[in-house]
């Protein structure tokens, strides 16, 4: 495979962009139909469970340890590569299937102890079968990426968003707005995730039909299997801590919705029953630029780094290109999202059951997340560079330390006037610290990862972002508020155009090569 970082990034960015837009439409439909309350917080907490396993196994430790080994085997011994992939799919499904049965049994017992009258537990039982399906989708997607096919895995989430949108709209129009109807609707939405998972698995297998080879021979694949699992086990410890922290963050935000009380240790809990919904929507808004750009770069760069891991000079050059690309996009994304957080939130979410006060709350949380988009982006590249060198422990050690700090900040700061916004600010602070630590650690694998070219790119991006921010702020104050939906869309689009023209035009005047890279040209 040739070096196609920019074109592969463009492919992932375009399809991920379509998927993320569909995700925003999904969130807009859900917010207007259900609002921000105990019911929606229970749903988003249930949604968190499959994602925990997806990030841990599907896109996390197992995939990260599998991809470099599989990449090299496909180049050297395609038959053994097929044997490894087949064995790992079988192992993954047996393990996750067992976890599914265990999880459903535990949830049933908990539900029985609560007289089967707990909405959050019920929704978790409905969504849990999506867990093995989405992990399998992510694993198959990694196989496609090794083959240079980035489109199908990037497009797979569109099926999930489409199923949720259709089910939500149809049931909301047909069942009405009674409490019972809302329960049936939200339960059906949860069930649509499982249907979407089956469709996604089918889509990935169809996409692999002409490229993948399957060969069931566990004995022959034993050595590479041991190599993958040896690398995965320490990563599971670190990533498990990271995902546990995400899960605990969800418990912190949704405590009143899960426990059915606003009291803890005889004191009123500082977050209300809608906090989990507010935080979830803010996360999805900041993850739009992160997913479209930064994760697209990290996805495209990982197989390339795995192939170049034995060529230190080429490896270092690729890492620096990745860093320059995510800085070029991440810095203005942080500034722009912070500036347009209010009109963006109103345009996407406001209406129906989602009030103007809910918009204010989401925008406040979004400000905290937005400040560190550049750091989240750089972390993706630094982490993938370590994985490509089979250094699994360095990101793990850093992640564990940052996780502990993040949890301490979350637990402590929610009692301050920051309230639910503290969850975002602590995440941003820890992401910046993690970026600094990973930057230092990257020096073990890349000589001078932050060289003059990377620093120059960062400084020019900061300068242009300041110019862009001033222009967007001026346009925002000049246009004033807009109450109707059409006016909100027009205002938001104008702000995006102003920011894009100022930043893109400035990058062209400064002859920044990163502009060409972002457009998919070398």
TIMAR-662398 format. One line per 3 residues: their letters; for each residue x, z, y of C-alpha. Coordinates in pm, 1 decimal, always signed. Each point is the difference from the previous one (the first is absolute). Example, Ala and Ser with C-alpha at 12.3 -4.5 7.8 and 13.67 -1.06 7.14 Angstrom:
2
AS = +1230.0:+780.0:-450.0  +137.0:-66.0:+344.0
//
This chain:
522
XXX = +0.0:+0.0:+0.0  +134.1:-87.8:+344.5  +15.6:+235.2:+294.8
XXX = -351.0:-31.4:+144.4  -44.0:+333.7:+172.9  -166.2:-143.5:+310.9
XXX = -240.1:-238.3:-176.7  -90.0:+258.0:-265.3  -57.8:+254.8:+274.9
XXX = -226.4:-246.0:+179.3  -203.7:-57.1:-317.2  -47.2:+371.6:-56.1
XXX = -72.5:+60.0:+369.8  -271.0:-265.9:+18.9  -181.5:+106.9:-315.4
XXX = +48.6:+370.0:+69.7  -133.7:-65.7:+349.9  -315.3:-155.6:-145.4
XXX = -31.3:+294.4:-238.7  +48.3:+254.3:+279.9  -255.1:-175.7:+219.1
XXX = -242.9:+19.1:-292.8  +92.3:+369.2:-25.3  -84.3:+51.8:+367.8
XXX = -334.1:-174.0:-54.6  -55.9:+230.1:-299.3  +77.9:+307.2:+210.0
XXX = -224.9:-125.3:+278.9  -288.6:-45.6:-242.2  +53.9:+341.8:-159.0
XXX = +34.4:+180.1:+335.0  -318.7:-152.2:+140.6  -201.6:+62.5:-316.5
XXX = +121.4:+352.3:-81.0  +169.4:+145.4:+312.2  +251.7:+286.5:-17.2
XXX = -136.4:+296.4:-194.8  +29.2:+201.0:-319.4  -119.1:-290.0:-217.0
XXX = +255.1:-250.5:+133.7  +280.9:+255.6:-14.9  -83.5:+56.1:-368.1
XXX = +10.9:-376.0:-58.8  +336.6:-47.5:+171.0  +143.0:+293.9:-192.3
XXX = -119.6:-158.0:-326.0  +155.4:-329.2:+115.6  +329.7:+186.9:+39.5
XXX = +28.4:+81.2:-372.7  +48.1:-356.8:-138.3  +231.2:-79.5:+291.5
XXX = +216.4:+297.4:-92.1  +63.8:-144.8:-345.7  +34.2:-354.5:+134.1
XXX = +277.6:+105.9:+235.1  +167.2:+213.4:-263.9  -10.8:-237.4:-298.2
XXX = -133.4:-338.6:+107.3  +202.5:-43.2:+320.8  +228.6:+300.0:-32.4
XXX = +246.6:+133.9:-251.9  -74.6:-221.8:-297.9  -18.7:-327.5:+192.3
XXX = +304.1:+82.9:+213.3  +210.4:+73.4:-309.6  -145.2:-293.1:-197.9
XXX = +48.1:-276.8:+254.8  +383.9:-7.5:+20.4  +34.6:+16.4:-380.3
XXX = -267.8:-265.1:-55.2  +153.3:-225.0:+268.1  +341.5:-3.2:-166.4
XXX = -143.9:-38.1:-351.2  -205.3:-306.6:+103.8  +321.2:-161.0:+123.8
XXX = +207.4:+91.8:-306.2  -237.8:+50.1:-294.5  -361.0:-117.1:+63.3
XXX = -115.2:+99.9:-350.0  +112.4:+359.7:+46.0  -158.3:+0.1:+347.0
XXX = -333.1:-96.9:-159.0  +39.7:+275.0:-260.1  +71.7:+258.2:+268.7
XXX = -303.1:-100.9:+210.2  -232.4:+6.0:-301.1  +121.7:+341.0:-116.6
XXX = -25.1:+153.6:+346.3  -354.9:-127.1:+53.5  -98.6:+159.8:-331.9
XXX = +174.7:+328.4:+84.8  -154.3:+8.5:+347.6  -352.8:-59.4:-126.4
XXX = +25.8:+258.3:-279.5  +135.3:+261.5:+239.5  -247.0:-71.1:+280.8
XXX = -288.6:-29.2:-247.5  +84.0:+346.1:-129.7  +19.5:+130.5:+358.3
XXX = -341.1:-152.7:+68.7  -160.5:+175.3:-297.6  +164.4:+329.4:+91.8
XXX = -99.9:-31.6:+364.4  -362.1:-85.1:-78.8  -20.4:+296.1:-238.7
XXX = +136.5:+241.9:+260.1  -230.6:-136.3:+269.9  -298.9:+31.5:-232.0
XXX = +81.0:+363.4:-70.4  +42.6:+71.9:+372.1  -327.3:-177.9:+72.4
XXX = -176.3:+199.9:-271.0  +132.6:+322.8:+150.3  -163.6:-106.9:+327.5
XXX = -331.5:-94.1:-170.9  +78.3:-371.6:+41.4  -89.6:+27.4:+366.7
XXX = +333.9:-89.0:+162.4  +11.1:-341.9:+163.4  +378.4:-7.6:+32.3
XXX = +52.0:+65.9:-373.4  -264.7:-256.5:-90.9  +164.9:-266.7:+215.3
XXX = +341.3:+77.2:-148.8  -141.8:-51.4:-349.9  -141.7:-337.7:+105.7
XXX = +319.5:-127.6:+165.5  +253.3:+132.1:-251.7  -25.6:-298.6:-242.3
XXX = +136.4:-214.1:+283.9  +330.2:+186.9:-39.0  +142.5:-175.9:-312.2
XXX = -135.5:-333.7:+120.3  +165.7:+7.5:+341.8  +328.6:+118.8:-153.6
XXX = -5.3:-293.8:-242.1  -72.1:-235.8:+290.4  +301.7:+132.3:+191.1
XXX = +225.5:-31.2:-306.8  -109.3:-357.8:-69.2  +52.7:-72.7:+367.9
XXX = +362.3:+111.7:-29.5  +46.9:-250.4:-282.8  -135.5:-277.8:+220.8
XXX = +232.7:+99.8:+284.2  +301.6:-34.2:-228.8  -119.5:-353.0:-73.5
XXX = -12.4:-73.6:+373.6  -380.8:+4.5:+12.9  -99.4:+241.7:+273.4
XXX = -343.5:-144.3:+78.6  -219.7:+126.6:-287.9  +98.5:+370.0:+23.9
XXX = -32.4:-6.5:+379.9  -348.3:-152.6:-31.6  -126.8:+236.5:-274.3
XXX = -126.2:+274.3:+239.3  -241.5:-252.6:+152.1  -207.6:+32.3:-318.2
XXX = -27.4:+377.8:+45.9  -97.6:-25.7:+365.2  -247.9:-277.4:-73.8
XXX = -175.4:+199.4:-273.3  -32.6:+308.3:+221.6  -132.3:-202.5:+294.7
XXX = -263.3:-182.3:-205.1  -123.7:+313.0:-179.0  -13.1:+205.6:+320.9
XXX = -189.3:-262.0:+200.4  -248.4:-87.7:-275.1  -86.6:+360.4:-88.7
XXX = -17.5:+114.5:+362.8  -248.8:-276.0:+76.4  -211.7:+61.2:-309.9
XXX = +4.9:+378.4:-54.5  -51.3:+130.3:+353.4  +160.1:+299.5:+170.6
XXX = -134.9:+301.0:-187.3  +238.7:+259.9:-140.7  -74.2:-109.8:-355.5
XXX = +53.4:-365.3:+91.2  +334.4:+81.7:+160.7  +111.2:+184.6:-314.6
XXX = -95.5:-296.3:-219.5  +173.5:-240.0:+238.7  +326.4:+192.8:+19.5
XXX = +1.2:+43.3:-378.9  -51.8:-373.9:-44.8  +281.7:-70.9:+243.5
XXX = +225.1:+223.6:-210.7  -110.5:-186.9:-312.4  +76.6:-334.8:+163.8
XXX = +366.2:+104.3:+6.5  +7.9:-7.0:-379.6  -161.6:-345.1:-5.0
XXX = +258.2:-116.0:+254.0  +279.1:+139.8:-219.4  -117.8:-208.1:-295.7
XXX = -14.0:-310.1:+219.5  +349.1:+70.6:+134.8  +147.0:+36.5:-350.2
XXX = -163.7:-328.7:-100.3  +138.2:-169.6:+312.1  +355.0:+121.5:-65.5
XXX = -5.0:-102.7:-366.9  -133.5:-342.1:+98.3  +279.6:-33.0:+257.6
XXX = +259.8:+88.1:-265.0  -137.6:-235.4:-262.9  +256.3:-278.0:+51.0
XXX = +308.9:+204.4:+94.7  -3.4:+320.5:-200.5  +103.6:+25.9:-361.4
XXX = -129.2:+280.4:-220.9  +188.9:+109.8:-307.2  -95.3:+315.0:-187.5
XXX = +322.6:+135.8:-146.5  +50.2:+365.0:+106.6  +316.8:+42.1:-207.4
XXX = +174.2:-294.4:+165.9  -92.8:+121.7:+349.4  +111.2:+358.6:-62.8
XXX = +325.1:-8.5:+200.0  -141.2:-148.9:+322.9  -307.4:+220.6:-41.9
XXX = +224.5:+307.5:-9.1  +179.0:-129.1:+310.7  -327.8:-36.1:+188.1
XXX = -130.3:+341.1:-106.2  +329.8:+174.7:+76.6  -16.7:-138.1:+352.3
XXX = -372.7:+70.2:+31.5  -1.4:+365.0:-109.6  +201.1:+141.4:+294.6
XXX = -198.8:-221.8:+235.4  -326.0:+136.6:-141.0  +116.8:+349.0:+93.4
XXX = +70.5:-100.9:+357.2  -290.3:-240.6:+44.5  -224.1:+246.2:-180.9
XXX = +84.3:+255.5:+265.6  -68.8:-259.0:+269.1  -336.3:-100.2:-146.5
XXX = -87.2:+363.6:-63.8  +59.8:+61.0:+367.7  -234.3:-288.2:+84.7
XXX = -255.3:+153.3:-233.6  +45.9:+341.6:+161.2  -39.4:-159.8:+342.6
XXX = -332.9:-131.2:-124.6  -100.8:+347.4:-115.4  +100.6:+142.1:+339.8
XXX = -210.2:-259.1:+182.4  -299.1:+14.4:-235.5  -2.8:+371.1:-88.0
XXX = -348.8:+63.9:+148.0  -143.1:-305.3:-177.5  +155.0:+86.7:-337.9
XXX = -58.0:+375.9:+7.4  -338.2:-14.2:+174.4  +97.4:+268.4:+252.3
XXX = +179.6:+23.5:+333.6  +142.5:+343.5:-83.8  +346.7:+73.3:-140.9
XXX = +141.2:+349.4:-44.9  -278.2:+135.3:+219.1  +87.4:-236.4:+287.3
XXX = -172.4:-314.2:+124.9  +190.4:-306.1:-118.2  +138.0:-201.7:+295.3
XXX = -111.0:-340.1:-133.0  -361.9:-106.8:-43.6  -163.9:-181.8:-290.9
XXX = +58.8:-342.6:+156.4  +376.0:+43.3:+49.9  +95.0:-183.8:-320.9
XXX = -202.0:-302.8:+111.0  +157.4:+1.7:+346.4  +354.6:+22.7:-138.9
XXX = -72.1:-265.4:-266.6  -121.2:-252.0:+257.0  +298.9:+67.6:+226.6
XXX = +233.7:-52.5:-295.8  -157.8:-333.9:-77.8  +32.9:-117.6:+359.0
XXX = +370.4:+83.8:+28.5  +64.6:-137.8:-347.3  -126.7:-340.7:+114.9
XXX = +322.2:-101.1:+181.0  +204.7:+200.6:-249.4  -151.0:-179.5:-299.6
XXX = -7.6:-346.4:+155.9  +358.3:+6.0:+126.2  +227.5:+280.2:-123.7
XXX = -122.5:+24.9:-356.9  -9.3:-380.5:-18.3  +369.8:-8.7:+90.6
XXX = +80.5:+275.1:-251.8  -201.2:-178.3:-270.8  +176.8:-331.6:+59.6
XXX = +346.2:+152.9:+34.1  +1.2:+214.3:-314.3  +39.7:-272.9:-267.6
XXX = +257.4:-167.0:+224.9  +200.5:+321.4:+33.8  -20.1:+54.4:-375.4
XXX = +155.4:-343.3:-57.0  +275.7:+60.5:+256.9  +81.5:+356.2:-101.4
XXX = +336.7:-107.9:-145.8  +102.8:-194.1:+313.5  +66.6:+267.0:+261.3
XXX = +37.4:-237.7:+293.2  -317.7:-196.5:-73.7  -184.3:+324.6:-76.4
XXX = +102.2:+152.7:+335.1  -97.7:-315.0:+188.2  -344.9:+2.1:-159.4
XXX = -55.2:+368.4:+81.5  +95.0:-57.4:+364.2  -231.1:-300.2:+24.6
XXX = -281.2:+211.6:-137.9  +70.8:+278.2:+250.2  +9.9:-241.4:+292.0
XXX = -328.3:-154.5:-107.6  -185.0:+331.2:-33.8  +142.3:+128.6:+329.4
XXX = -102.0:-320.5:+176.0  -356.4:+53.6:-118.2  -19.6:+379.3:-40.3
XXX = +105.4:+102.3:+352.9  -265.1:-205.9:+185.3  -254.8:+94.1:-268.1
XXX = +54.3:+369.1:+80.8  -33.2:-58.2:+374.3  -291.5:-241.5:-25.2
XXX = -205.0:+205.6:-244.6  +45.4:+313.3:+210.9  -127.1:-186.2:+306.7
XXX = -302.9:-171.4:-157.4  -97.5:+285.5:-233.2  -326.9:+69.7:+184.9
XXX = -140.9:-356.4:+24.7  +125.8:-80.4:-351.1  -173.9:+303.0:-151.8
XXX = -321.2:-68.1:+190.9  -2.1:-366.1:-97.9  +59.1:+65.2:-369.1
XXX = -195.8:+319.5:-64.5  -250.7:+86.6:+274.1  -369.1:-59.0:-57.3
XXX = -284.2:+121.4:-217.9  +84.9:+343.3:-138.6  +352.2:-5.6:+150.6
XXX = -18.4:+145.5:+351.7  +214.9:-30.0:+312.7  +126.7:+354.6:-65.3
XXX = +115.6:-110.0:-346.5  +186.6:-287.5:+165.4  +178.2:+242.2:+233.4
XXX = +109.0:+211.3:-294.6  +133.5:-296.0:-200.5  +185.6:-134.5:+304.8
XXX = +165.6:+337.8:+57.0  +123.1:+14.2:-360.5  +107.2:-363.8:+15.7
XXX = +228.6:+71.2:+297.2  +203.9:+239.5:-214.8  +38.2:-247.2:-285.4
XXX = +78.9:-295.7:+229.6  +309.1:+156.8:+154.1  +202.2:-39.1:-320.3
XXX = -101.9:-341.3:-138.8  +357.1:-117.9:+57.2  +130.1:+295.1:-204.7
XXX = -243.4:-59.3:-288.4  +114.4:-364.2:+4.5  +371.9:+75.8:-12.8
XXX = -57.5:+254.9:-277.8  -145.7:-276.4:-216.2  +314.7:-211.8:+28.6
XXX = +243.8:+289.3:-41.4  -182.7:+127.3:-308.0  -16.0:-343.2:-163.6
XXX = +372.7:-48.6:+62.8  +71.5:+322.7:-191.1  -232.1:-102.3:-284.0
XXX = +163.9:-342.1:-27.8  +335.6:+176.1:-51.9  -170.4:+218.9:-263.4
XXX = +55.8:+304.8:+222.0  -330.2:+173.7:-68.5  +99.9:+354.8:+84.0
XXX = +102.2:-36.6:+365.2  -348.5:-97.5:+125.7  -144.2:+264.9:-233.6
XXX = +208.3:+284.1:+143.4  -80.3:-104.5:+353.9  -369.3:-41.4:-82.2
XXX = -27.3:+348.1:-152.5  +151.5:+163.9:+308.1  -218.6:-198.2:+236.6
XXX = -308.6:+71.8:-210.6  +55.5:+374.6:+22.4  +46.7:-21.1:+376.5
XXX = -309.6:-217.6:+37.5  -214.7:+243.8:-195.8  +126.8:+298.8:+199.3
XXX = -72.1:-179.9:+327.2  -346.2:-102.6:-118.5  -100.9:+348.2:-108.4
XXX = +135.8:+157.9:+316.3  -106.5:-249.1:+266.6  -366.4:-38.3:-99.4
XXX = -55.4:+346.6:+148.2  +129.8:-114.8:+339.2  -200.3:-196.3:+259.9
XXX = +131.9:-316.8:-167.5  -245.8:+55.6:-287.7  -42.3:-307.7:-221.0
XXX = +241.4:-203.4:+215.7  +280.9:+228.8:-121.0  -18.9:-172.0:-341.0
XXX = +101.8:-326.1:+168.8  +269.6:+149.9:+222.7  +165.1:+184.9:-288.1
XXX = +1.3:-322.6:-203.0  +163.2:-187.1:+289.1  +263.6:+269.5:+57.8
XXX = +90.4:+5.7:-368.8  +13.7:-381.5:-19.3  +251.8:-11.0:+285.7
XXX = +211.3:+270.6:-164.4  -19.2:-183.9:-331.4  +115.1:-319.6:+173.7
XXX = +307.7:+174.6:+141.3  +89.9:+149.5:-338.8  -52.0:-328.5:-187.1
XXX = +206.7:-181.4:+260.8  +292.0:+232.7:-68.4  -47.3:-29.5:-376.4
XXX = -11.7:-381.3:+16.1  +367.2:+3.6:+96.8  +81.6:+65.2:-367.0
XXX = -124.7:-345.9:-95.0  +28.4:-201.3:+320.6  +306.2:+3.4:+220.5
XXX = -122.6:+54.1:+356.1  -373.8:-54.9:-65.2  -66.5:+49.0:+371.4
XXX = +248.7:-247.4:+144.8  +13.3:-159.5:+346.0  -264.3:-259.5:-92.8
XXX = -249.7:+265.6:-111.1  +65.7:+214.6:+309.1  -35.0:-304.0:+226.4
XXX = -330.8:-89.6:-163.1  -126.9:+358.1:+45.7  +97.0:+7.4:+369.6
XXX = -159.7:-336.9:+74.5  -313.4:+103.8:-189.7  -19.5:+320.4:+206.4
XXX = +42.8:-192.4:+324.4  -262.4:-259.0:-86.0  -237.1:+268.9:-130.0
XXX = +26.7:+181.4:+332.8  -85.5:-321.5:+184.8  -282.3:-71.2:-242.6
XXX = -131.3:+356.4:+29.9  -9.0:-22.5:+378.3  -187.5:-329.3:-13.9
XXX = -250.6:+123.4:-256.8  -61.5:+321.6:+194.9  -54.8:-195.8:+321.9
XXX = -244.3:-236.5:-173.2  -178.8:+294.6:-162.3  -58.0:+181.0:+329.3
XXX = -96.5:-325.1:+174.9  -269.5:-89.3:-253.8  -155.1:+347.2:-14.0
XXX = -228.2:+133.8:-275.4  -253.8:-205.5:-191.9  -305.0:+142.1:-173.5
XXX = -131.3:-294.8:-203.7  +163.9:-118.3:-321.3  +70.2:-354.4:+120.4
XXX = +167.2:+135.4:+312.5  +216.2:+233.4:-207.9  +118.9:-288.8:-218.5
XXX = +77.6:-220.6:+299.5  +191.4:+278.8:+174.1  +199.6:+79.5:-312.1
XXX = +84.1:-366.5:-60.4  +113.8:-41.7:+361.0  +226.4:+304.3:-30.6
XXX = +149.0:-138.9:-321.9  +57.4:-339.4:+166.2  +168.6:+162.4:+301.5
XXX = +227.8:+208.0:-223.9  +84.2:-292.6:-228.4  +80.4:-236.9:+286.5
XXX = +219.2:+253.2:+180.6  +190.6:+111.0:-310.3  +21.8:-338.4:-170.9
XXX = +84.7:-180.0:+324.4  +266.9:+256.9:+79.9  +148.7:-32.1:-349.0
XXX = +21.5:-375.3:+43.7  +164.0:+31.8:+341.2  +256.4:+236.8:-152.4
XXX = +48.0:-244.4:-291.6  -62.7:+273.2:-257.6  +34.9:-147.4:-351.8
XXX = -238.3:+266.2:-129.8  -286.0:-195.4:+162.1  +71.9:-294.4:-230.3
XXX = +30.7:+232.7:-297.3  -336.2:+160.9:+76.9  -152.7:-349.7:-2.8
XXX = +150.4:-63.9:-343.2  +291.8:-219.3:+111.0  +368.1:+78.5:-58.8
//
